[in-house]
Amino acid sequence: MSVTAAQGFQAAGVAVGLKSTGKPDVAVVVNRGPLKVGAAVFTSNRAKANPILWSQQVIQDGVVEAIVLNSGGANCFTGSFGFQTTHQTAEKAAELLGVSAGDVLVCSTGLIGTGDEVFRAKVLAGTEQGIAQLSADGGEAASLAIMTTDSRPKRSVFSGDGWTIGGMAKGAGMLAPGLATMLVVITTDAVLTAEQADAALRHATGRTFDRLDSDGCMSTNDQVTLMVSGASGVTPDPDVFAAALAEVSQDLAKQLQGDAEGASHDITILVQNAASEEDAVEVGRSVARNNLFKAAIFGNDPNWGRVLAAIGTTQAAFDPYDVDVWMNGVRVCSQGGPDAPREDVDLTPRATDLVIDLKVGAASATILTNDLTHDYVHENSAYSS
């Protein structure tokens, strides 16, 4: 049931014509309490969409009553008209729910630079219709309404000891930190303070969504939101809750990776024995963003030389002539030189594992990425047409 798996939440997804397909395009998730705690993290892109600018203000007091999300239009670079549209969306939801507009988050996703009176009218109509259709079974409909180029919805549920976490996500392109191009809403009926929710969310996103780097392109609309109802009456150990939230976040991140636009390989890059976690992340990301490496994987070519060339551009501590590289379980490079024959590596499966051993410390990090395909280029060459 996605975001309505946890007690205290209602949701809906409706179609108002923002998408030419006629599929659902406005989602609403409402926290019925008793707690109305919220936390959120946002894209680090300096170019931020109007809903991000609005939601950054809303989240400051740690109180969230509801969130309205639309697909079919990013409402980004649409000037004062666009910000007014976001404001009016929150006001419409607040009026219908009997809450403050300053406690309503707004998210949008779709094409940048478009927005007019018709767009505004449809978003407002979707907000009204969505609130009229709210139900405790509406999580699945909401997860469908936030999809853009996604081929399938992303949902995840974790059942704790008397408490639950439920989540939904969208995203299929522009997947790179901060956050990947995604909208994520996670709900829980556990009892948490605003400070605990914020700390757990930042810990989880920093090791999951922030390490999904499908194509190196950062969105203007990324937002990950955690809503806390406390309806279970159970206060979990903070570390236990943080681990569960990270598990749900990783599950959703893996689903985003698996649905990346045009991808034929899901590549997991493990960098181990680094001097620091920061070094491991930098090295892994250098490979994830290397088009030559990604093209090689698309062609099922275990060209490990492209891995060494990529990591040599970083400032991480290591000796490039003492690095080992494994591809799908085969060590193809040892101490910066050739090891097993390339023909021993089978890159035909979609799941592709790359391990880089830097041999300088005990830290590690995992980065998720995809290959670079003809389909990715084709899909993004005609995105606005």
VENCORWO-V741764 format. One record per residue. N is the residue number from 1. RES is the residue in one small letter. NEAR is the number of other ideal C-beta (glycine too) atoms within 8 Angstrom. Layout:
{{N/RES/NEAR} {N/RES/NEAR}}
//
This chain:
{{1/m/9} {2/s/16} {3/v/18} {4/t/16} {5/a/11} {6/a/16} {7/q/8} {8/g/13} {9/f/18} {10/q/11} {11/a/17} {12/a/16} {13/g/15} {14/v/14} {15/a/10} {16/v/11} {17/g/7} {18/l/14} {19/k/10} {20/s/3} {21/t/4} {22/g/6} {23/k/9} {24/p/10} {25/d/15} {26/v/20} {27/a/17} {28/v/16} {29/v/15} {30/v/12} {31/n/16} {32/r/8} {33/g/9} {34/p/6} {35/l/12} {36/k/11} {37/v/14} {38/g/16} {39/a/15} {40/a/14} {41/v/10} {42/f/12} {43/t/13} {44/s/7} {45/n/10} {46/r/3} {47/a/6} {48/k/11} {49/a/14} {50/n/13} {51/p/13} {52/i/14} {53/l/11} {54/w/14} {55/s/15} {56/q/11} {57/q/8} {58/v/12} {59/i/12} {60/q/6} {61/d/6} {62/g/12} {63/v/9} {64/v/17} {65/e/12} {66/a/14} {67/i/13} {68/v/16} {69/l/17} {70/n/17} {71/s/16} {72/g/8} {73/g/13} {74/a/13} {75/n/14} {76/c/14} {77/f/9} {78/t/12} {79/g/6} {80/s/5} {81/f/9} {82/g/14} {83/f/12} {84/q/8} {85/t/15} {86/t/15} {87/h/10} {88/q/10} {89/t/14} {90/a/16} {91/e/9} {92/k/11} {93/a/16} {94/a/14} {95/e/7} {96/l/9} {97/l/11} {98/g/5} {99/v/10} {100/s/7} {101/a/10} {102/g/8} {103/d/12} {104/v/18} {105/l/16} {106/v/13} {107/c/15} {108/s/17} {109/t/13} {110/g/12} {111/l/8} {112/i/9} {113/g/8} {114/t/10} {115/g/11} {116/d/6} {117/e/5} {118/v/6} {119/f/13} {120/r/12} {121/a/8} {122/k/13} {123/v/16} {124/l/11} {125/a/9} {126/g/14} {127/t/15} {128/e/10} {129/q/12} {130/g/15} {131/i/13} {132/a/7} {133/q/9} {134/l/11} {135/s/9} {136/a/6} {137/d/7} {138/g/14} {139/g/16} {140/e/12} {141/a/13} {142/a/20} {143/s/17} {144/l/11} {145/a/17} {146/i/15} {147/m/11} {148/t/10} {149/t/9} {150/d/11} {151/s/5} {152/r/5} {153/p/11} {154/k/14} {155/r/12} {156/s/14} {157/v/12} {158/f/10} {159/s/4} {160/g/13} {161/d/5} {162/g/6} {163/w/13} {164/t/14} {165/i/17} {166/g/19} {167/g/17} {168/m/17} {169/a/14} {170/k/16} {171/g/14} {172/a/12} {173/g/14} {174/m/10} {175/l/17} {176/a/13} {177/p/11} {178/g/10} {179/l/16} {180/a/16} {181/t/14} {182/m/14} {183/l/13} {184/v/14} {185/v/14} {186/i/16} {187/t/19} {188/t/16} {189/d/15} {190/a/15} {191/v/11} {192/l/14} {193/t/6} {194/a/12} {195/e/7} {196/q/10} {197/a/15} {198/d/10} {199/a/10} {200/a/15} {201/l/15} {202/r/10} {203/h/11} {204/a/14} {205/t/13} {206/g/7} {207/r/10} {208/t/13} {209/f/15} {210/d/10} {211/r/14} {212/l/16} {213/d/15} {214/s/16} {215/d/13} {216/g/7} {217/c/9} {218/m/12} {219/s/12} {220/t/14} {221/n/15} {222/d/16} {223/q/16} {224/v/14} {225/t/15} {226/l/14} {227/m/16} {228/v/17} {229/s/17} {230/g/14} {231/a/12} {232/s/12} {233/g/6} {234/v/11} {235/t/5} {236/p/12} {237/d/5} {238/p/9} {239/d/6} {240/v/9} {241/f/15} {242/a/12} {243/a/8} {244/a/12} {245/l/16} {246/a/12} {247/e/9} {248/v/15} {249/s/17} {250/q/10} {251/d/10} {252/l/16} {253/a/14} {254/k/10} {255/q/11} {256/l/17} {257/q/15} {258/g/7} {259/d/11} {260/a/15} {261/e/11} {262/g/11} {263/a/13} {264/s/8} {265/h/12} {266/d/13} {267/i/14} {268/t/11} {269/i/13} {270/l/12} {271/v/15} {272/q/10} {273/n/10} {274/a/18} {275/a/10} {276/s/9} {277/e/9} {278/e/6} {279/d/17} {280/a/16} {281/v/12} {282/e/11} {283/v/16} {284/g/16} {285/r/10} {286/s/12} {287/v/16} {288/a/15} {289/r/10} {290/n/11} {291/n/7} {292/l/10} {293/f/12} {294/k/14} {295/a/10} {296/a/11} {297/i/13} {298/f/11} {299/g/6} {300/n/7} {301/d/8} {302/p/11} {303/n/10} {304/w/11} {305/g/6} {306/r/11} {307/v/14} {308/l/13} {309/a/10} {310/a/12} {311/i/15} {312/g/7} {313/t/6} {314/t/9} {315/q/3} {316/a/12} {317/a/9} {318/f/14} {319/d/8} {320/p/9} {321/y/7} {322/d/8} {323/v/16} {324/d/12} {325/v/14} {326/w/12} {327/m/13} {328/n/10} {329/g/5} {330/v/10} {331/r/9} {332/v/14} {333/c/13} {334/s/8} {335/q/7} {336/g/10} {337/g/7} {338/p/5} {339/d/8} {340/a/8} {341/p/4} {342/r/10} {343/e/4} {344/d/7} {345/v/11} {346/d/5} {347/l/12} {348/t/4} {349/p/7} {350/r/6} {351/a/7} {352/t/14} {353/d/11} {354/l/13} {355/v/9} {356/i/16} {357/d/10} {358/l/17} {359/k/9} {360/v/9} {361/g/10} {362/a/4} {363/a/11} {364/s/11} {365/a/12} {366/t/10} {367/i/15} {368/l/15} {369/t/13} {370/n/13} {371/d/12} {372/l/10} {373/t/10} {374/h/6} {375/d/10} {376/y/14} {377/v/10} {378/h/9} {379/e/12} {380/n/9} {381/s/6} {382/a/7} {383/y/8} {384/s/4} {385/s/3}}
//
